[in-house]
Amino acid sequence: MESTFERVVDIVRKTCELDDSIEITMDTTFQDLDLDSLVVVEIALECEDALGIEIEVEEPPKTMGAFVELVDSLLNA
């Protein structure tokens, strides 16, 4: 079974059309990937649909790690 990190990275890659040559780690920021806040919202919506969760945050996480932790907490709620 895929980890939450792997699932989220798959969604990010599909949503933003990023190929596998672009390294994404827990420390990668959305800014590192040149993704603006609208794209981050789109990623959050895709995660909601794919994972059956509802993400409600005022300030979006800055790193993939923080985003994955948020998703994990919602999956385990």
N, CA, C and O atoms as a printed pandas DataFrame, in Angstrom:
     atom_number atom_name residue_name chain_id  residue_number  x_coord  y_coord  z_coord
0              1         N          MET        A               1    0.846   -1.191    0.000
1              2        CA          MET        A               1    0.000    0.000    0.000
2              3         C          MET        A               1    0.889    1.251    0.000
3              4         O          MET        A               1    1.900    1.314    0.699
4              5         N          GLU        A               2    0.495    2.213   -0.779
5              6        CA          GLU        A               2    1.251    3.457   -0.881
6              7         C          GLU        A               2    1.126    4.273    0.404
7              8         O          GLU        A               2    0.085    4.271    1.061
8              9         N          SER        A               3    2.202    4.964    0.743
9             10        CA          SER        A               3    2.154    5.875    1.891
10            11         C          SER        A               3    1.360    7.122    1.493
11            12         O          SER        A               3    1.124    7.382    0.313
12            13         N          THR        A               4    0.962    7.874    2.500
13            14        CA          THR        A               4    0.256    9.128    2.224
14            15         C          THR        A               4    1.134   10.049    1.384
15            16         O          THR        A               4    0.645   10.706    0.465
16            17         N          PHE        A               5    2.433   10.100    1.697
17            18        CA          PHE        A               5    3.358   10.938    0.930
18            19         C          PHE        A               5    3.332   10.549   -0.544
19            20         O          PHE        A               5    3.218   11.417   -1.409
20            21         N          GLU        A               6    3.436    9.251   -0.838
21            22        CA          GLU        A               6    3.442    8.790   -2.234
22            23         C          GLU        A               6    2.127    9.119   -2.927
23            24         O          GLU        A               6    2.124    9.498   -4.098
24            25         N          ARG        A               7    1.015    8.980   -2.223
25            26        CA          ARG        A               7   -0.287    9.289   -2.815
26            27         C          ARG        A               7   -0.404   10.773   -3.132
27            28         O          ARG        A               7   -0.884   11.153   -4.200
28            29         N          VAL        A               8    0.041   11.613   -2.192
29            30        CA          VAL        A               8   -0.038   13.061   -2.405
30            31         C          VAL        A               8    0.887   13.476   -3.545
31            32         O          VAL        A               8    0.502   14.292   -4.382
32            33         N          VAL        A               9    2.092   12.932   -3.590
33            34        CA          VAL        A               9    3.033   13.270   -4.669
34            35         C          VAL        A               9    2.450   12.852   -6.017
35            36         O          VAL        A               9    2.582   13.587   -6.996
36            37         N          ASP        A              10    1.808   11.690   -6.084
37            38        CA          ASP        A              10    1.161   11.265   -7.336
38            39         C          ASP        A              10    0.109   12.278   -7.769
39            40         O          ASP        A              10    0.020   12.621   -8.948
40            41         N          ILE        A              11   -0.684   12.753   -6.819
41            42        CA          ILE        A              11   -1.726   13.743   -7.130
42            43         C          ILE        A              11   -1.092   15.050   -7.599
43            44         O          ILE        A              11   -1.572   15.662   -8.553
44            45         N          VAL        A              12   -0.024   15.479   -6.939
45            46        CA          VAL        A              12    0.672   16.717   -7.332
46            47         C          VAL        A              12    1.222   16.565   -8.747
47            48         O          VAL        A              12    1.055   17.455   -9.581
48            49         N          ARG        A              13    1.878   15.439   -9.015
49            50        CA          ARG        A              13    2.460   15.220  -10.347
50            51         C          ARG        A              13    1.379   15.244  -11.432
51            52         O          ARG        A              13    1.562   15.865  -12.479
52            53         N          LYS        A              14    0.256   14.569  -11.181
53            54        CA          LYS        A              14   -0.827   14.535  -12.176
54            55         C          LYS        A              14   -1.452   15.908  -12.361
55            56         O          LYS        A              14   -1.643   16.364  -13.488
56            57         N          THR        A              15   -1.769   16.567  -11.251
57            58        CA          THR        A              15   -2.452   17.864  -11.312
58            59         C          THR        A              15   -1.595   18.915  -12.002
59            60         O          THR        A              15   -2.106   19.736  -12.765
60            61         N          CYS        A              16   -0.292   18.890  -11.735
61            62        CA          CYS        A              16    0.609   19.922  -12.257
62            63         C          CYS        A              16    1.419   19.461  -13.457
63            64         O          CYS        A              16    2.261   20.199  -13.968
64            65         N          GLU        A              17    1.163   18.243  -13.905
65            66        CA          GLU        A              17    1.862   17.663  -15.046
66            67         C          GLU        A              17    3.384   17.713  -14.859
67            68         O          GLU        A              17    4.122   18.137  -15.749
68            69         N          LEU        A              18    3.830   17.269  -13.681
69            70        CA          LEU        A              18    5.264   17.204  -13.377
70            71         C          LEU        A              18    5.749   15.793  -13.671
71            72         O          LEU        A              18    5.096   14.819  -13.298
72            73         N          ASP        A              19    6.884   15.679  -14.335
73            74        CA          ASP        A              19    7.399   14.339  -14.623
74            75         C          ASP        A              19    8.259   13.831  -13.470
75            76         O          ASP        A              19    8.560   14.567  -12.530
76            77         N          ASP        A              20    8.643   12.579  -13.558
77            78        CA          ASP        A              20    9.381   11.928  -12.477
78            79         C          ASP        A              20   10.798   12.466  -12.288
79            80         O          ASP        A              20   11.432   12.173  -11.274
80            81         N          SER        A              21   11.304   13.241  -13.236
81            82        CA          SER        A              21   12.664   13.775  -13.103
82            83         C          SER        A              21   12.725   14.895  -12.063
83            84         O          SER        A              21   13.808   15.253  -11.601
84            85         N          ILE        A              22   11.570   15.448  -11.694
85            86        CA          ILE        A              22   11.520   16.509  -10.690
86            87         C          ILE        A              22   11.407   15.851   -9.321
87            88         O          ILE        A              22   10.414   15.196   -9.006
88            89         N          GLU        A              23   12.453   16.043   -8.511
89            90        CA          GLU        A              23   12.477   15.420   -7.185
90            91         C          GLU        A              23   11.548   16.160   -6.231
91            92         O          GLU        A              23   11.589   17.385   -6.123
92            93         N          ILE        A              24   10.709   15.389   -5.543
93            94        CA          ILE        A              24    9.819   15.952   -4.532
94            95         C          ILE        A              24   10.089   15.203   -3.230
95            96         O          ILE        A              24    9.967   13.980   -3.166
96            97         N          THR        A              25   10.460   15.962   -2.188
97            98        CA          THR        A              25   10.720   15.378   -0.880
98            99         C          THR        A              25    9.788   16.032    0.142
99           100         O          THR        A              25    9.006   16.919   -0.200
100          101         N          MET        A              26    9.876   15.594    1.377
101          102        CA          MET        A              26    9.058   16.192    2.433
102          103         C          MET        A              26    9.436   17.661    2.652
103          104         O          MET        A              26    8.613   18.446    3.122
104          105         N          ASP        A              27   10.670   18.033    2.315
105          106        CA          ASP        A              27   11.131   19.415    2.498
106          107         C          ASP        A              27   10.847   20.312    1.300
107          108         O          ASP        A              27   11.057   21.523    1.377
108          109         N          THR        A              28   10.377   19.745    0.202
109          110        CA          THR        A              28   10.084   20.533   -0.995
110          111         C          THR        A              28    8.934   21.487   -0.695
111          112         O          THR        A              28    7.911   21.089   -0.136
112          113         N          THR        A              29    9.114   22.751   -1.074
113          114        CA          THR        A              29    8.022   23.719   -0.909
114          115         C          THR        A              29    7.250   23.819   -2.225
115          116         O          THR        A              29    7.745   23.456   -3.292
116          117         N          PHE        A              30    6.035   24.317   -2.114
117          118        CA          PHE        A              30    5.248   24.534   -3.333
118          119         C          PHE        A              30    5.923   25.600   -4.187
119          120         O          PHE        A              30    5.827   25.575   -5.414
120          121         N          GLN        A              31    6.604   26.531   -3.535
121          122        CA          GLN        A              31    7.348   27.569   -4.257
122          123         C          GLN        A              31    8.505   26.946   -5.037
123          124         O          GLN        A              31    8.801   27.377   -6.151
124          125         N          ASP        A              32    9.167   25.929   -4.458
125          126        CA          ASP        A              32   10.252   25.231   -5.163
126          127         C          ASP        A              32    9.762   24.667   -6.495
127          128         O          ASP        A              32   10.515   24.594   -7.466
128          129         N          LEU        A              33    8.492   24.272   -6.527
129          130        CA          LEU        A              33    7.906   23.669   -7.726
130          131         C          LEU        A              33    7.244   24.714   -8.625
131          132         O          LEU        A              33    6.606   24.374   -9.621
132          133         N          ASP        A              34    7.406   26.000   -8.260
133          134        CA          ASP        A              34    6.783   27.114   -8.993
134          135         C          ASP        A              34    5.259   26.995   -9.054
135          136         O          ASP        A              34    4.644   27.266  -10.085
136          137         N          LEU        A              35    4.663   26.586   -7.933
137          138        CA          LEU        A              35    3.211   26.451   -7.874
138          139         C          LEU        A              35    2.644   27.609   -7.069
139          140         O          LEU        A              35    3.074   27.864   -5.944
140          141         N          ASP        A              36    1.674   28.308   -7.651
141          142        CA          ASP        A              36    1.068   29.422   -6.929
142          143         C          ASP        A              36   -0.089   28.922   -6.065
143          144         O          ASP        A              36   -0.429   27.739   -6.090
144          145         N          SER        A              37   -0.685   29.832   -5.305
145          146        CA          SER        A              37   -1.715   29.442   -4.335
146          147         C          SER        A              37   -2.952   28.835   -5.003
147          148         O          SER        A              37   -3.605   27.975   -4.414
148          149         N          LEU        A              38   -3.278   29.265   -6.209
149          150        CA          LEU        A              38   -4.432   28.683   -6.905
150          151         C          LEU        A              38   -4.190   27.216   -7.255
151          152         O          LEU        A              38   -5.104   26.396   -7.173
152          153         N          VAL        A              39   -2.973   26.893   -7.641
153          154        CA          VAL        A              39   -2.634   25.505   -7.953
154          155         C          VAL        A              39   -2.648   24.667   -6.681
155          156         O          VAL        A              39   -3.061   23.507   -6.706
156          157         N          VAL        A              40   -2.199   25.246   -5.569
157          158        CA          VAL        A              40   -2.225   24.525   -4.297
158          159         C          VAL        A              40   -3.665   24.205   -3.903
159          160         O          VAL        A              40   -3.939   23.121   -3.389
160          161         N          VAL        A              41   -4.577   25.133   -4.138
161          162        CA          VAL        A              41   -6.002   24.881   -3.874
162          163         C          VAL        A              41   -6.500   23.741   -4.764
163          164         O          VAL        A              41   -7.236   22.867   -4.307
164          165         N          GLU        A              42   -6.102   23.756   -6.019
165          166        CA          GLU        A              42   -6.486   22.686   -6.938
166          167         C          GLU        A              42   -5.954   21.334   -6.449
167          168         O          GLU        A              42   -6.663   20.330   -6.510
168          169         N          ILE        A              43   -4.718   21.308   -5.970
169          170        CA          ILE        A              43   -4.131   20.083   -5.427
170          171         C          ILE        A              43   -4.942   19.615   -4.219
171          172         O          ILE        A              43   -5.235   18.427   -4.082
172          173         N          ALA        A              44   -5.301   20.552   -3.349
173          174        CA          ALA        A              44   -6.094   20.201   -2.162
174          175         C          ALA        A              44   -7.434   19.592   -2.573
175          176         O          ALA        A              44   -7.872   18.604   -1.984
176          177         N          LEU        A              45   -8.082   20.174   -3.577
177          178        CA          LEU        A              45   -9.364   19.635   -4.053
178          179         C          LEU        A              45   -9.202   18.237   -4.639
179          180         O          LEU        A              45  -10.040   17.365   -4.413
180          181         N          GLU        A              46   -8.133   18.027   -5.387
181          182        CA          GLU        A              46   -7.860   16.696   -5.948
182          183         C          GLU        A              46   -7.616   15.676   -4.833
183          184         O          GLU        A              46   -8.071   14.535   -4.920
184          185         N          CYS        A              47   -6.899   16.091   -3.790
185          186        CA          CYS        A              47   -6.655   15.200   -2.648
186          187         C          CYS        A              47   -7.968   14.869   -1.939
187          188         O          CYS        A              47   -8.195   13.728   -1.537
188          189         N          GLU        A              48   -8.822   15.868   -1.793
189          190        CA          GLU        A              48  -10.129   15.625   -1.173
190          191         C          GLU        A              48  -10.901   14.556   -1.940
191          192         O          GLU        A              48  -11.426   13.610   -1.352
192          193         N          ASP        A              49  -10.962   14.717   -3.256
193          194        CA          ASP        A              49  -11.698   13.758   -4.090
194          195         C          ASP        A              49  -11.079   12.368   -4.044
195          196         O          ASP        A              49  -11.783   11.370   -3.887
196          197         N          ALA        A              50   -9.764   12.311   -4.180
197          198        CA          ALA        A              50   -9.073   11.024   -4.265
198          199         C          ALA        A              50   -9.037   10.282   -2.932
199          200         O          ALA        A              50   -9.057    9.051   -2.902
200          201         N          LEU        A              51   -8.985   11.028   -1.836
201          202        CA          LEU        A              51   -8.776   10.398   -0.536
202          203         C          LEU        A              51  -10.011   10.440    0.367
203          204         O          LEU        A              51   -9.996    9.884    1.466
204          205         N          GLY        A              52  -11.075   11.094   -0.091
205          206        CA          GLY        A              52  -12.305   11.136    0.690
206          207         C          GLY        A              52  -12.194   11.936    1.975
207          208         O          GLY        A              52  -12.736   11.546    3.009
208          209         N          ILE        A              53  -11.490   13.056    1.906
209          210        CA          ILE        A              53  -11.326   13.919    3.076
210          211         C          ILE        A              53  -11.794   15.323    2.728
211          212         O          ILE        A              53  -12.067   15.633    1.568
212          213         N          GLU        A              54  -11.883   16.172    3.756
213          214        CA          GLU        A              54  -12.220   17.576    3.531
214          215         C          GLU        A              54  -11.145   18.439    4.169
215          216         O          GLU        A              54  -10.946   18.405    5.383
216          217         N          ILE        A              55  -10.460   19.207    3.345
217          218        CA          ILE        A              55   -9.360   20.043    3.819
218          219         C          ILE        A              55   -9.868   21.466    3.992
219          220         O          ILE        A              55  -10.288   22.111    3.032
220          221         N          GLU        A              56   -9.824   21.949    5.241
221          222        CA          GLU        A              56  -10.230   23.319    5.530
222          223         C          GLU        A              56   -9.120   23.994    6.317
223          224         O          GLU        A              56   -8.992   23.791    7.524
224          225         N          VAL        A              57   -8.328   24.787    5.638
225          226        CA          VAL        A              57   -7.259   25.524    6.313
226          227         C          VAL        A              57   -7.247   26.956    5.799
227          228         O          VAL        A              57   -7.488   27.214    4.620
228          229         N          GLU        A              58   -6.963   27.872    6.703
229          230        CA          GLU        A              58   -6.880   29.272    6.297
230          231         C          GLU        A              58   -5.551   29.563    5.607
231          232         O          GLU        A              58   -5.499   30.268    4.599
232          233         N          GLU        A              59   -4.484   29.012    6.166
233          234        CA          GLU        A              59   -3.146   29.225    5.610
234          235         C          GLU        A              59   -2.612   27.886    5.112
235          236         O          GLU        A              59   -2.331   26.996    5.915
236          237         N          PRO        A              60   -2.469   27.732    3.792
237          238        CA          PRO        A              60   -2.005   26.443    3.275
238          239         C          PRO        A              60   -0.582   26.128    3.725
239          240         O          PRO        A              60    0.238   27.032    3.885
240          241         N          PRO        A              61   -0.294   24.851    3.929
241          242        CA          PRO        A              61    1.065   24.445    4.311
242          243         C          PRO        A              61    2.079   24.890    3.258
243          244         O          PRO        A              61    1.762   24.993    2.073
244          245         N          LYS        A              62    3.297   25.150    3.712
245          246        CA          LYS        A              62    4.345   25.633    2.802
246          247         C          LYS        A              62    5.147   24.489    2.175
247          248         O          LYS        A              62    5.639   24.613    1.053
248          249         N          THR        A              63    5.276   23.365    2.911
249          250        CA          THR        A              63    6.088   22.253    2.411
250          251         C          THR        A              63    5.221   21.033    2.141
251          252         O          THR        A              63    4.105   20.915    2.645
252          253         N          MET        A              64    5.758   20.139    1.341
253          254        CA          MET        A              64    5.055   18.874    1.085
254          255         C          MET        A              64    4.884   18.116    2.394
255          256         O          MET        A              64    3.841   17.503    2.623
256          257         N          GLY        A              65    5.899   18.152    3.254
257          258        CA          GLY        A              65    5.813   17.451    4.530
258          259         C          GLY        A              65    4.655   17.948    5.375
259          260         O          GLY        A              65    3.908   17.149    5.940
260          261         N          ALA        A              66    4.500   19.260    5.464
261          262        CA          ALA        A              66    3.404   19.842    6.241
262          263         C          ALA        A              66    2.057   19.482    5.624
263          264         O          ALA        A              66    1.094   19.208    6.341
264          265         N          PHE        A              67    1.989   19.482    4.300
265          266        CA          PHE        A              67    0.752   19.129    3.613
266          267         C          PHE        A              67    0.414   17.649    3.845
267          268         O          PHE        A              67   -0.738   17.304    4.107
268          269         N          VAL        A              68    1.419   16.788    3.748
269          270        CA          VAL        A              68    1.221   15.357    3.976
270          271         C          VAL        A              68    0.772   15.106    5.421
271          272         O          VAL        A              68   -0.109   14.280    5.658
272          273         N          GLU        A              69    1.369   15.810    6.381
273          274        CA          GLU        A              69    0.960   15.659    7.782
274          275         C          GLU        A              69   -0.500   16.071    7.964
275          276         O          GLU        A              69   -1.241   15.423    8.703
276          277         N          LEU        A              70   -0.913   17.143    7.294
277          278        CA          LEU        A              70   -2.306   17.581    7.357
278          279         C          LEU        A              70   -3.224   16.505    6.789
279          280         O          LEU        A              70   -4.225   16.147    7.410
280          281         N          VAL        A              71   -2.886   15.994    5.620
281          282        CA          VAL        A              71   -3.694   14.946    4.992
282          283         C          VAL        A              71   -3.750   13.716    5.887
283          284         O          VAL        A              71   -4.819   13.135    6.075
284          285         N          ASP        A              72   -2.601   13.312    6.445
285          286        CA          ASP        A              72   -2.540   12.157    7.341
286          287         C          ASP        A              72   -3.466   12.350    8.544
287          288         O          ASP        A              72   -4.191   11.431    8.927
288          289         N          SER        A              73   -3.441   13.543    9.136
289          290        CA          SER        A              73   -4.277   13.790   10.302
290          291         C          SER        A              73   -5.765   13.692    9.948
291          292         O          SER        A              73   -6.572   13.244   10.763
292          293         N          LEU        A              74   -6.121   14.108    8.740
293          294        CA          LEU        A              74   -7.523   14.026    8.312
294          295         C          LEU        A              74   -7.913   12.577    7.992
295          296         O          LEU        A              74   -9.044   12.163    8.248
296          297         N          LEU        A              75   -6.975   11.816    7.435
297          298        CA          LEU        A              75   -7.259   10.417    7.138
298          299         C          LEU        A              75   -7.427    9.596    8.412
299          300         O          LEU        A              75   -8.181    8.623    8.435
300          301         N          ASN        A              76   -6.726    9.988    9.465
301          302        CA          ASN        A              76   -6.770    9.252   10.728
302          303         C          ASN        A              76   -7.761    9.813   11.729
303          304         O          ASN        A              76   -7.829    9.354   12.869
304          305         N          ALA        A              77   -8.544   10.826   11.296
305          306        CA          ALA        A              77   -9.495   11.463   12.203
306          307         C          ALA        A              77  -10.729   10.598   12.417
307          308         O          ALA        A              77  -11.633   10.986   13.156
